[in-house]
Amino acid sequence: MKLLKAFIQLVRWPNLVFIAVTQLLFLYCIERPIFVEAGIKTNVSGVYFLCLVLGSICIAAAGNIINDYFDLNIDQINKPNKVIVDKIIHRRWVIFWHLILSLVGIVLGFVVDCYTNVRFLGVANTITVLLLFFYSVSLKKKFLIGNVIISLLTAWVIMVITYCETNHLIDVFRTDSSLQADKLSRLTFLYAGFAFIISLIREVIKDMEDVEGDRKYGCKTMPIVMGLNATKVFVAVWLTVLIATLVLVQFYVLQFGWWFWLSALYCLATIIVPLIRIFNLLIAAQTTEQFHKISTLVKIVMLMGILSMLFFYFIPTKLF
């Protein structure tokens, strides 16, 4: 039981649930209604959507495992009470599970390729596995590049759902398809862009939280290279961009009717106001505990942003 609990902690199960919920909501609240209105069946549904989600979960779990494997020394400084590798689960088993989960994720991608009209999902999953591996080995220790890679992969969790329907999007330009590809593309990039920016903000805040251990083992993260104050300015700029964009989006959607007033109020209360609070907390933050609190708040805001997809489930597609 102790080993099972440690393994669940090692793969960071809340993050895996977050991935599954994100992909489930995007498919059933945004993508599928648009396809149903056009009278077109999505490539990925039923068991093949399950393969896509499980593949994403397995790859993310494998990435979390290999990250903890290579971060063992750093974690013994930054979070000694949360170390699992070599303390509870032997390093050889950590590598074993990384390989198994990575392989399962890749194979599931190729299964979707073989039995649907999706192409190169297996290749995309393979590239994702490699990026997570090299991120853990060295890229996370370099200036900003590791943060950008993780943020891009976070956005990919959403974009992959639309990517699987590429053939239908291309048909819009080649045939007289009734599919409203512009709506799907717009919402895909809206949510993927939100995921990218909020993830980048959180990754840099985590670097500020872990600066002590990172510095001891030669990492070149932004807080170490540029200093704490300059890093705060970087994060503050992205927070400002995100807040301003969300405000503009709310003004845009209000023109579509009363239902969007509810979504605007939801966004204001659960995303915009908390982001402003995060901005204020960031300016004053100095300690590891303070940065950890901010990082947790950012994660909650990310969840609230993803849950906003539920509004589209109840809105007729013709309204947006």
Contacts in CASP RR format, 6 or more apart in sequence:
PFRMAT RR
TARGET T0000
AUTHOR 0000-0000-0000
METHOD contacts of the structure
MODEL  1
MKLLKAFIQLVRWPNLVFIAVTQLLFLYCIERPIFVEAGIKTNVSGVYFL
CLVLGSICIAAAGNIINDYFDLNIDQINKPNKVIVDKIIHRRWVIFWHLI
LSLVGIVLGFVVDCYTNVRFLGVANTITVLLLFFYSVSLKKKFLIGNVII
SLLTAWVIMVITYCETNHLIDVFRTDSSLQADKLSRLTFLYAGFAFIISL
IREVIKDMEDVEGDRKYGCKTMPIVMGLNATKVFVAVWLTVLIATLVLVQ
FYVLQFGWWFWLSALYCLATIIVPLIRIFNLLIAAQTTEQFHKISTLVKI
VMLMGILSMLFFYFIPTKLF
2 88 0 8 1.000
3 88 0 8 1.000
3 89 0 8 1.000
6 84 0 8 1.000
6 88 0 8 1.000
6 89 0 8 1.000
7 89 0 8 1.000
7 97 0 8 1.000
9 82 0 8 1.000
9 84 0 8 1.000
10 64 0 8 1.000
10 65 0 8 1.000
10 68 0 8 1.000
10 84 0 8 1.000
10 85 0 8 1.000
10 89 0 8 1.000
10 94 0 8 1.000
11 61 0 8 1.000
11 64 0 8 1.000
11 65 0 8 1.000
11 101 0 8 1.000
12 61 0 8 1.000
12 64 0 8 1.000
15 60 0 8 1.000
15 64 0 8 1.000
16 57 0 8 1.000
16 60 0 8 1.000
16 61 0 8 1.000
18 302 0 8 1.000
18 303 0 8 1.000
18 306 0 8 1.000
19 53 0 8 1.000
19 56 0 8 1.000
19 57 0 8 1.000
19 60 0 8 1.000
19 157 0 8 1.000
20 53 0 8 1.000
20 56 0 8 1.000
20 57 0 8 1.000
21 306 0 8 1.000
22 157 0 8 1.000
22 158 0 8 1.000
22 195 0 8 1.000
22 306 0 8 1.000
23 52 0 8 1.000
23 53 0 8 1.000
23 56 0 8 1.000
23 157 0 8 1.000
23 158 0 8 1.000
23 160 0 8 1.000
23 161 0 8 1.000
24 53 0 8 1.000
25 306 0 8 1.000
25 307 0 8 1.000
25 309 0 8 1.000
25 310 0 8 1.000
26 158 0 8 1.000
26 161 0 8 1.000
26 191 0 8 1.000
26 309 0 8 1.000
27 42 0 8 1.000
27 44 0 8 1.000
27 45 0 8 1.000
27 49 0 8 1.000
27 161 0 8 1.000
28 313 0 8 1.000
29 309 0 8 1.000
29 310 0 8 1.000
29 311 0 8 1.000
29 312 0 8 1.000
29 313 0 8 1.000
30 184 0 8 1.000
30 187 0 8 1.000
30 191 0 8 1.000
30 309 0 8 1.000
30 312 0 8 1.000
31 42 0 8 1.000
31 161 0 8 1.000
31 162 0 8 1.000
31 165 0 8 1.000
31 184 0 8 1.000
32 42 0 8 1.000
32 45 0 8 1.000
33 312 0 8 1.000
33 313 0 8 1.000
33 317 0 8 1.000
34 179 0 8 1.000
34 180 0 8 1.000
34 183 0 8 1.000
34 184 0 8 1.000
34 317 0 8 1.000
35 41 0 8 1.000
35 42 0 8 1.000
35 165 0 8 1.000
35 168 0 8 1.000
35 179 0 8 1.000
37 178 0 8 1.000
37 180 0 8 1.000
37 317 0 8 1.000
37 318 0 8 1.000
38 177 0 8 1.000
38 178 0 8 1.000
38 179 0 8 1.000
38 180 0 8 1.000
39 178 0 8 1.000
40 168 0 8 1.000
40 177 0 8 1.000
40 178 0 8 1.000
40 179 0 8 1.000
42 164 0 8 1.000
42 165 0 8 1.000
42 168 0 8 1.000
43 116 0 8 1.000
43 117 0 8 1.000
43 118 0 8 1.000
43 164 0 8 1.000
43 165 0 8 1.000
43 167 0 8 1.000
43 168 0 8 1.000
44 52 0 8 1.000
44 112 0 8 1.000
44 116 0 8 1.000
44 118 0 8 1.000
44 161 0 8 1.000
44 164 0 8 1.000
44 165 0 8 1.000
48 111 0 8 1.000
48 112 0 8 1.000
48 115 0 8 1.000
48 116 0 8 1.000
48 118 0 8 1.000
51 108 0 8 1.000
51 109 0 8 1.000
51 111 0 8 1.000
51 112 0 8 1.000
52 108 0 8 1.000
52 109 0 8 1.000
52 112 0 8 1.000
52 121 0 8 1.000
52 160 0 8 1.000
52 161 0 8 1.000
52 164 0 8 1.000
54 104 0 8 1.000
54 105 0 8 1.000
54 108 0 8 1.000
55 104 0 8 1.000
55 105 0 8 1.000
55 108 0 8 1.000
55 109 0 8 1.000
55 125 0 8 1.000
56 105 0 8 1.000
56 157 0 8 1.000
56 160 0 8 1.000
58 101 0 8 1.000
58 102 0 8 1.000
58 104 0 8 1.000
58 105 0 8 1.000
58 108 0 8 1.000
59 101 0 8 1.000
59 102 0 8 1.000
59 105 0 8 1.000
59 106 0 8 1.000
59 125 0 8 1.000
59 128 0 8 1.000
59 129 0 8 1.000
59 132 0 8 1.000
61 101 0 8 1.000
62 97 0 8 1.000
62 98 0 8 1.000
62 99 0 8 1.000
62 101 0 8 1.000
62 102 0 8 1.000
62 105 0 8 1.000
62 129 0 8 1.000
62 132 0 8 1.000
63 98 0 8 1.000
63 102 0 8 1.000
63 129 0 8 1.000
63 132 0 8 1.000
63 133 0 8 1.000
63 136 0 8 1.000
65 94 0 8 1.000
65 97 0 8 1.000
65 98 0 8 1.000
65 101 0 8 1.000
66 94 0 8 1.000
66 95 0 8 1.000
66 98 0 8 1.000
66 132 0 8 1.000
66 133 0 8 1.000
66 136 0 8 1.000
67 132 0 8 1.000
67 135 0 8 1.000
67 136 0 8 1.000
67 140 0 8 1.000
68 75 0 8 1.000
68 84 0 8 1.000
68 85 0 8 1.000
68 94 0 8 1.000
69 85 0 8 1.000
69 91 0 8 1.000
69 94 0 8 1.000
69 95 0 8 1.000
69 98 0 8 1.000
69 136 0 8 1.000
70 136 0 8 1.000
70 137 0 8 1.000
71 136 0 8 1.000
72 83 0 8 1.000
72 85 0 8 1.000
72 86 0 8 1.000
73 217 0 8 1.000
74 210 0 8 1.000
74 213 0 8 1.000
74 214 0 8 1.000
74 216 0 8 1.000
74 217 0 8 1.000
74 219 0 8 1.000
75 82 0 8 1.000
75 83 0 8 1.000
75 85 0 8 1.000
76 83 0 8 1.000
77 212 0 8 1.000
77 213 0 8 1.000
77 216 0 8 1.000
78 209 0 8 1.000
78 210 0 8 1.000
78 212 0 8 1.000
78 213 0 8 1.000
78 214 0 8 1.000
78 288 0 8 1.000
85 91 0 8 1.000
85 94 0 8 1.000
102 129 0 8 1.000
105 125 0 8 1.000
105 129 0 8 1.000
106 122 0 8 1.000
106 125 0 8 1.000
106 126 0 8 1.000
106 129 0 8 1.000
108 125 0 8 1.000
109 121 0 8 1.000
109 122 0 8 1.000
109 124 0 8 1.000
109 125 0 8 1.000
110 121 0 8 1.000
110 122 0 8 1.000
110 125 0 8 1.000
112 118 0 8 1.000
112 121 0 8 1.000
112 122 0 8 1.000
112 164 0 8 1.000
113 119 0 8 1.000
113 120 0 8 1.000
113 121 0 8 1.000
113 122 0 8 1.000
116 164 0 8 1.000
117 167 0 8 1.000
118 164 0 8 1.000
118 166 0 8 1.000
119 166 0 8 1.000
119 167 0 8 1.000
121 160 0 8 1.000
121 163 0 8 1.000
121 164 0 8 1.000
124 160 0 8 1.000
124 163 0 8 1.000
128 153 0 8 1.000
128 156 0 8 1.000
131 149 0 8 1.000
131 153 0 8 1.000
132 153 0 8 1.000
135 146 0 8 1.000
135 149 0 8 1.000
135 150 0 8 1.000
139 145 0 8 1.000
139 146 0 8 1.000
139 149 0 8 1.000
140 146 0 8 1.000
140 150 0 8 1.000
140 219 0 8 1.000
141 214 0 8 1.000
141 217 0 8 1.000
141 218 0 8 1.000
141 219 0 8 1.000
141 220 0 8 1.000
141 221 0 8 1.000
142 220 0 8 1.000
143 220 0 8 1.000
143 221 0 8 1.000
143 222 0 8 1.000
143 225 0 8 1.000
144 222 0 8 1.000
146 203 0 8 1.000
147 200 0 8 1.000
147 203 0 8 1.000
147 204 0 8 1.000
147 207 0 8 1.000
147 222 0 8 1.000
148 200 0 8 1.000
150 199 0 8 1.000
150 203 0 8 1.000
151 195 0 8 1.000
151 196 0 8 1.000
151 197 0 8 1.000
151 199 0 8 1.000
151 200 0 8 1.000
151 203 0 8 1.000
152 196 0 8 1.000
154 195 0 8 1.000
154 196 0 8 1.000
154 199 0 8 1.000
155 192 0 8 1.000
155 193 0 8 1.000
155 195 0 8 1.000
155 196 0 8 1.000
155 199 0 8 1.000
156 192 0 8 1.000
157 195 0 8 1.000
158 188 0 8 1.000
158 191 0 8 1.000
158 192 0 8 1.000
158 195 0 8 1.000
159 188 0 8 1.000
159 192 0 8 1.000
161 188 0 8 1.000
162 169 0 8 1.000
162 184 0 8 1.000
162 185 0 8 1.000
162 188 0 8 1.000
165 184 0 8 1.000
168 177 0 8 1.000
168 179 0 8 1.000
168 181 0 8 1.000
169 179 0 8 1.000
169 181 0 8 1.000
169 184 0 8 1.000
169 185 0 8 1.000
171 177 0 8 1.000
171 179 0 8 1.000
172 179 0 8 1.000
172 181 0 8 1.000
180 317 0 8 1.000
183 317 0 8 1.000
183 320 0 8 1.000
187 312 0 8 1.000
187 320 0 8 1.000
190 249 0 8 1.000
191 306 0 8 1.000
191 309 0 8 1.000
194 242 0 8 1.000
194 246 0 8 1.000
194 305 0 8 1.000
195 302 0 8 1.000
195 306 0 8 1.000
197 238 0 8 1.000
197 241 0 8 1.000
197 242 0 8 1.000
198 242 0 8 1.000
198 298 0 8 1.000
198 301 0 8 1.000
198 302 0 8 1.000
199 302 0 8 1.000
200 238 0 8 1.000
201 235 0 8 1.000
201 238 0 8 1.000
201 239 0 8 1.000
201 242 0 8 1.000
201 298 0 8 1.000
202 295 0 8 1.000
202 298 0 8 1.000
202 299 0 8 1.000
202 302 0 8 1.000
204 222 0 8 1.000
204 223 0 8 1.000
204 231 0 8 1.000
204 234 0 8 1.000
204 235 0 8 1.000
205 235 0 8 1.000
205 282 0 8 1.000
205 291 0 8 1.000
205 294 0 8 1.000
205 295 0 8 1.000
205 298 0 8 1.000
206 291 0 8 1.000
206 295 0 8 1.000
207 214 0 8 1.000
207 221 0 8 1.000
207 222 0 8 1.000
207 223 0 8 1.000
207 231 0 8 1.000
208 223 0 8 1.000
208 228 0 8 1.000
208 231 0 8 1.000
208 232 0 8 1.000
208 285 0 8 1.000
208 291 0 8 1.000
209 288 0 8 1.000
209 291 0 8 1.000
209 292 0 8 1.000
209 295 0 8 1.000
210 221 0 8 1.000
210 288 0 8 1.000
211 221 0 8 1.000
211 223 0 8 1.000
211 224 0 8 1.000
211 228 0 8 1.000
212 288 0 8 1.000
213 219 0 8 1.000
214 221 0 8 1.000
214 223 0 8 1.000
214 224 0 8 1.000
215 224 0 8 1.000
218 224 0 8 1.000
222 230 0 8 1.000
222 231 0 8 1.000
222 234 0 8 1.000
223 231 0 8 1.000
226 234 0 8 1.000
228 286 0 8 1.000
232 282 0 8 1.000
232 283 0 8 1.000
232 285 0 8 1.000
235 282 0 8 1.000
236 279 0 8 1.000
236 282 0 8 1.000
236 283 0 8 1.000
239 275 0 8 1.000
239 278 0 8 1.000
239 279 0 8 1.000
239 282 0 8 1.000
240 279 0 8 1.000
242 275 0 8 1.000
243 272 0 8 1.000
243 275 0 8 1.000
243 276 0 8 1.000
243 279 0 8 1.000
246 267 0 8 1.000
246 271 0 8 1.000
246 272 0 8 1.000
246 275 0 8 1.000
247 272 0 8 1.000
249 267 0 8 1.000
250 264 0 8 1.000
250 267 0 8 1.000
250 268 0 8 1.000
250 272 0 8 1.000
253 260 0 8 1.000
253 263 0 8 1.000
253 264 0 8 1.000
253 320 0 8 1.000
254 260 0 8 1.000
254 261 0 8 1.000
254 264 0 8 1.000
256 319 0 8 1.000
256 320 0 8 1.000
257 319 0 8 1.000
259 311 0 8 1.000
259 314 0 8 1.000
259 315 0 8 1.000
259 319 0 8 1.000
260 315 0 8 1.000
260 319 0 8 1.000
262 311 0 8 1.000
263 308 0 8 1.000
263 311 0 8 1.000
266 308 0 8 1.000
266 311 0 8 1.000
267 305 0 8 1.000
267 308 0 8 1.000
270 301 0 8 1.000
270 304 0 8 1.000
270 305 0 8 1.000
270 308 0 8 1.000
271 301 0 8 1.000
271 304 0 8 1.000
271 305 0 8 1.000
271 308 0 8 1.000
274 297 0 8 1.000
274 300 0 8 1.000
274 301 0 8 1.000
274 304 0 8 1.000
275 301 0 8 1.000
277 297 0 8 1.000
278 294 0 8 1.000
278 297 0 8 1.000
278 298 0 8 1.000
278 301 0 8 1.000
281 290 0 8 1.000
281 293 0 8 1.000
281 294 0 8 1.000
281 297 0 8 1.000
282 294 0 8 1.000
284 290 0 8 1.000
285 291 0 8 1.000
285 294 0 8 1.000
312 320 0 8 1.000
END
